[in-house]
Amino acid sequence: MRKRLLITLTTARGSRQLSLNLIARCLLLLFVLMLLASFFISNALLVKTSDELHSLTADYQKLGSLYSGVLGSHETVRTELDKLSLNLASLEQERNSLEQVNQAWSQPLRQLELAMGLEPAEKMTIERSQLLQQMANERLFMLHGIPNGYPVKMKRLSDGFGMRNHPLTGQRKHHNGVDFPVDTGTPIYATADGAVEYAGYHKKSGFGYLVIINHNFGFKSYYAHMKKRPKVRSGQLVRKGEQIGQSGNSGKSTGPHLHYEVRYLFKPLNPVPFLNWSLHNYDQIMTQEKAVAWDGLKEMQPLNQLALPLLSSPEGKSSAAK
């Protein structure tokens, strides 16, 4: 008897039995096996997919953390950039301010270069400014202590230094100074700082009312034929540009004028180079007047030159005495 596979189906109407032959049974078995294989494969794929999902989730969380970190770093960098931008703007403003200060600071130094007849430097540095100040103080010290400039406002001379025929005696005689043909009462100014050695009427020399001023380094200046008793007295200290009297016609004179002399160690010197001596042509006189030991005089200047006031001048100084 053949083996048959009976399948009983129970419904509401009753039970029915179905009989399957061998082929059907093989097909059924194959179907069951496929179902089982599909079940196991699905479970395996589900497990693998679940693992991959967990891995993706972990990677996503890592990426989220990295993004948060990058975002935080970006904000930090942005904050630092904002700070740097503010600092740069502040530094730019400070640089502009310093340039304005430097320009304002260097402008008078440029004028000082021109006043001293120097070639302008390409760039005004601290070292250059200190050198200019030292040179200016050195020159001003000498110009305040040694006769220079004009004793009256007039710059025309009626008689020069050297041999001439004396206007009164007609004798050939050396003229130790220069004469300015100024009117009576013209103000006379000291040509350098010093102490008044003599102030009064000097009959023996024929100079009439005379002022002699002792200056630095053995220099003296003479102012003769004044109108009346001078405004200064013997022993008085005077400043360059200070009025010491008025021109006149006293003593042996043919008319109103000022006789002016410059002497060094009692020796009369030609006053003309000293009349034209100034801050601008400071070195020129040192080649014109060989009788003065200029190198030795420079060594006698104060050591603290930078402590001296720069471009100071006495109050009431006349331009005629510059």
Solvent accessible surface area in square Angstrom, and as a share of the most:
residue,aa,sasa,rsa
1,M,221,0.99
2,R,214,0.78
3,K,173,0.73
4,R,146,0.53
5,L,62,0.31
6,L,89,0.44
7,I,57,0.29
8,T,74,0.43
9,L,87,0.43
10,T,105,0.61
11,T,87,0.50
12,A,112,0.87
13,R,242,0.88
14,G,32,0.31
15,S,75,0.49
16,R,166,0.61
17,Q,121,0.54
18,L,69,0.34
19,S,55,0.35
20,L,45,0.22
21,N,98,0.50
22,L,114,0.57
23,I,123,0.62
24,A,28,0.21
25,R,61,0.22
26,C,72,0.43
27,L,110,0.55
28,L,74,0.37
29,L,108,0.54
30,L,95,0.47
31,F,112,0.47
32,V,62,0.35
33,L,92,0.46
34,M,116,0.52
35,L,95,0.47
36,L,85,0.42
37,A,48,0.37
38,S,59,0.38
39,F,116,0.48
40,F,131,0.55
41,I,102,0.52
42,S,58,0.38
43,N,54,0.28
44,A,62,0.48
45,L,103,0.51
46,L,121,0.60
47,V,91,0.52
48,K,121,0.51
49,T,78,0.45
50,S,42,0.27
51,D,84,0.44
52,E,87,0.39
53,L,111,0.55
54,H,125,0.56
55,S,60,0.38
56,L,115,0.57
57,T,59,0.34
58,A,43,0.34
59,D,64,0.33
60,Y,158,0.60
61,Q,115,0.51
62,K,132,0.56
63,L,114,0.57
64,G,32,0.30
65,S,76,0.49
66,L,116,0.58
67,Y,142,0.54
68,S,69,0.45
69,G,42,0.40
70,V,99,0.57
71,L,83,0.41
72,G,34,0.33
73,S,63,0.40
74,H,99,0.44
75,E,86,0.39
76,T,79,0.46
77,V,81,0.47
78,R,139,0.51
79,T,66,0.38
80,E,84,0.38
81,L,104,0.52
82,D,77,0.40
83,K,108,0.46
84,L,108,0.54
85,S,67,0.43
86,L,128,0.64
87,N,81,0.42
88,L,119,0.59
89,A,61,0.47
90,S,63,0.41
91,L,109,0.54
92,E,76,0.34
93,Q,135,0.60
94,E,93,0.42
95,R,118,0.43
96,N,63,0.32
97,S,54,0.35
98,L,108,0.54
99,E,87,0.39
100,Q,127,0.56
101,V,90,0.52
102,N,71,0.36
103,Q,128,0.57
104,A,68,0.52
105,W,85,0.30
106,S,14,0.09
107,Q,105,0.47
108,P,73,0.46
109,L,20,0.10
110,R,70,0.25
111,Q,105,0.47
112,L,7,0.04
113,E,0,0.00
114,L,112,0.56
115,A,45,0.35
116,M,3,0.01
117,G,43,0.41
118,L,42,0.21
119,E,150,0.67
120,P,77,0.49
121,A,27,0.21
122,E,182,0.81
123,K,150,0.63
124,M,12,0.06
125,T,51,0.30
126,I,104,0.53
127,E,124,0.56
128,R,49,0.18
129,S,12,0.08
130,Q,92,0.41
131,L,84,0.42
132,L,0,0.00
133,Q,55,0.24
134,Q,84,0.37
135,M,43,0.19
136,A,0,0.00
137,N,2,0.01
138,E,45,0.20
139,R,15,0.05
140,L,27,0.13
141,F,53,0.22
142,M,0,0.00
143,L,10,0.05
144,H,26,0.12
145,G,1,0.01
146,I,0,0.00
147,P,0,0.00
148,N,4,0.02
149,G,1,0.01
150,Y,26,0.10
151,P,0,0.00
152,V,0,0.00
153,K,135,0.57
154,M,66,0.30
155,K,136,0.58
156,R,146,0.53
157,L,59,0.29
158,S,65,0.42
159,D,42,0.22
160,G,34,0.33
161,F,62,0.26
162,G,17,0.17
163,M,106,0.47
164,R,47,0.17
165,N,94,0.48
166,H,38,0.17
167,P,79,0.50
168,L,89,0.44
169,T,89,0.51
170,G,49,0.47
171,Q,119,0.53
172,R,156,0.57
173,K,119,0.50
174,H,75,0.34
175,H,8,0.04
176,N,47,0.24
177,G,0,0.00
178,V,0,0.00
179,D,11,0.06
180,F,0,0.00
181,P,34,0.21
182,V,7,0.04
183,D,112,0.58
184,T,70,0.41
185,G,24,0.23
186,T,31,0.18
187,P,50,0.32
188,I,0,0.00
189,Y,22,0.09
190,A,0,0.00
191,T,0,0.00
192,A,0,0.00
193,D,35,0.18
194,G,15,0.15
195,A,36,0.28
196,V,4,0.02
197,E,73,0.33
198,Y,65,0.25
199,A,18,0.14
200,G,5,0.05
201,Y,103,0.39
202,H,55,0.25
203,K,166,0.70
204,K,192,0.81
205,S,50,0.32
206,G,5,0.05
207,F,35,0.14
208,G,0,0.00
209,Y,52,0.20
210,L,2,0.01
211,V,0,0.00
212,I,13,0.07
213,I,0,0.00
214,N,56,0.29
215,H,18,0.08
216,N,64,0.33
217,F,36,0.15
218,G,34,0.33
219,F,0,0.00
220,K,30,0.13
221,S,0,0.00
222,Y,24,0.09
223,Y,0,0.00
224,A,0,0.00
225,H,11,0.05
226,M,1,0.00
227,K,94,0.40
228,K,115,0.49
229,R,163,0.60
230,P,12,0.08
231,K,131,0.55
232,V,10,0.06
233,R,169,0.62
234,S,66,0.43
235,G,60,0.58
236,Q,43,0.19
237,L,141,0.70
238,V,3,0.01
239,R,113,0.41
240,K,8,0.03
241,G,1,0.01
242,E,60,0.27
243,Q,53,0.24
244,I,0,0.00
245,G,2,0.02
246,Q,56,0.25
247,S,1,0.00
248,G,0,0.00
249,N,70,0.36
250,S,20,0.13
251,G,32,0.31
252,K,133,0.56
253,S,22,0.14
254,T,93,0.54
255,G,19,0.19
256,P,66,0.42
257,H,27,0.12
258,L,0,0.00
259,H,9,0.04
260,Y,0,0.00
261,E,1,0.00
262,V,0,0.00
263,R,46,0.17
264,Y,22,0.09
265,L,109,0.54
266,F,157,0.65
267,K,117,0.49
268,P,36,0.23
269,L,6,0.03
270,N,51,0.26
271,P,0,0.00
272,V,52,0.30
273,P,22,0.14
274,F,1,0.00
275,L,5,0.03
276,N,77,0.39
277,W,4,0.01
278,S,43,0.27
279,L,25,0.13
280,H,112,0.50
281,N,39,0.20
282,Y,4,0.02
283,D,77,0.40
284,Q,88,0.39
285,I,2,0.01
286,M,32,0.14
287,T,91,0.53
288,Q,93,0.41
289,E,21,0.09
290,K,158,0.67
291,A,46,0.36
292,V,7,0.04
293,A,63,0.49
294,W,13,0.05
295,D,109,0.57
296,G,32,0.31
297,L,8,0.04
298,K,70,0.30
299,E,146,0.65
300,M,122,0.55
301,Q,18,0.08
302,P,44,0.28
303,L,182,0.90
304,N,92,0.47
305,Q,14,0.06
306,L,90,0.45
307,A,77,0.60
308,L,49,0.24
309,P,90,0.57
310,L,66,0.33
311,L,97,0.48
312,S,50,0.32
313,S,70,0.45
314,P,20,0.13
315,E,178,0.80
316,G,68,0.66
317,K,49,0.21
318,S,15,0.10
319,S,81,0.52
320,A,6,0.05
321,A,0,0.00
322,K,131,0.56
